[in-house]
Amino acid sequence: MARLKYFGTVLGDLISWTHKGLVIASVKVDYMQPTFLEDEIHVETSVSSLGEKSLEMTQAVYKNNGPEPVAICKSIMVCFDMKARVSETIPKDWRDKFVDFEPDLSVNQSVG
């Protein structure tokens, strides 16, 4: 949910999950502490690296308003043409939006 909210905030109507969007290619999660059903959690989401066709998204999970994350998730996502079923270069207007939204974003030619 946090991932979709992030893309809605940053890209708005530029992204279409039925035409051109992003697919998850890889996910790695490091758990530092357990969380339980009664815990209140929130997730901070950012794009940490931007490549030609892919990006790395970092998500930090916090519980009960704690100062340290209880889990860190890193995902590699690939720009994908949903109709043609092929990967594509991340569009320039998307790139510009990511760079504007994430001032410390690392822009590379390859991610992952």
C-alpha positions in Angstrom: 0.0 0.0 0.0 2.8 2.4 0.9 4.4 1.8 -2.5 1.2 2.6 -4.4 0.6 5.7 -2.3 4.2 6.9 -3.1 3.8 6.5 -6.8 0.4 8.2 -6.7 1.9 11.1 -4.9 5.0 11.4 -7.1 3.8 10.4 -10.5 0.0 11.0 -10.3 -1.7 10.2 -13.5 1.6 9.6 -15.4 1.7 6.0 -14.3 -0.9 3.5 -15.5 -1.0 0.0 -14.0 -2.7 -1.2 -17.2 -0.5 0.4 -19.8 2.9 1.5 -18.5 3.9 0.9 -14.9 6.4 -0.8 -12.7 6.8 -4.4 -11.8 8.8 -5.9 -8.9 11.9 -7.8 -10.0 13.5 -8.3 -6.6 12.7 -7.8 -2.9 15.0 -8.0 0.1 13.7 -7.5 3.7 15.9 -7.2 6.8 14.0 -7.6 10.0 15.6 -6.0 13.1 12.7 -6.5 15.6 9.4 -8.5 15.5 6.1 -6.7 15.0 2.8 -8.0 16.3 -0.9 -7.5 15.4 -1.4 -4.9 18.2 1.6 -2.8 17.1 0.9 0.4 15.3 3.2 0.7 12.3 4.0 3.3 9.7 6.1 3.0 6.6 8.5 5.6 5.1 9.0 5.0 1.4 11.5 6.5 -1.1 13.2 5.9 -4.3 16.9 5.5 -3.4 18.4 4.9 -6.8 17.3 5.4 -10.4 18.6 3.5 -13.4 17.8 3.5 -17.1 15.0 0.9 -16.9 14.8 0.2 -13.2 14.7 1.8 -9.8 15.5 0.8 -6.2 12.8 1.6 -3.6 13.6 1.6 0.1 10.9 1.2 2.7 11.5 1.6 6.4 8.9 0.2 8.8 8.5 1.8 12.3 6.3 0.6 15.1 4.6 2.4 18.0 6.3 5.8 17.0 9.7 4.3 17.7 12.8 6.2 16.4 14.5 3.2 14.8 13.1 1.0 12.0 12.0 -2.5 12.8 12.4 -3.6 9.2 14.0 -2.3 6.0 12.8 -3.4 2.6 14.7 -2.8 -0.7 12.9 -3.5 -3.9 14.1 -3.4 -7.5 11.3 -2.3 -9.8 11.4 -2.3 -13.6 9.5 0.0 -15.9 7.2 -2.3 -17.9 4.8 -1.9 -20.9 1.8 -3.9 -19.7 0.3 -4.3 -23.2 3.5 -5.4 -25.0 4.8 -7.3 -22.0 8.4 -5.8 -22.3 10.6 -3.7 -20.1 11.1 -0.1 -21.1 13.3 2.9 -20.4 11.9 4.9 -17.5 10.2 7.9 -19.2 11.9 11.3 -18.8 8.8 12.9 -17.2 8.8 10.2 -14.6 12.6 10.7 -14.0 12.1 14.4 -13.6 9.3 13.8 -11.0 11.5 11.4 -9.0 14.5 13.7 -9.0 12.3 16.7 -7.9 10.7 14.7 -5.1 13.9 13.0 -3.9 16.7 15.6 -3.7 19.3 13.1 -2.7 18.4 10.5 -5.3 21.3 8.6 -6.8 20.8 8.5 -10.6 22.7 5.6 -12.2 22.6 3.7 -15.5 21.9 0.4 -13.8 20.2 -0.6 -10.6 20.3 -4.0 -8.8 
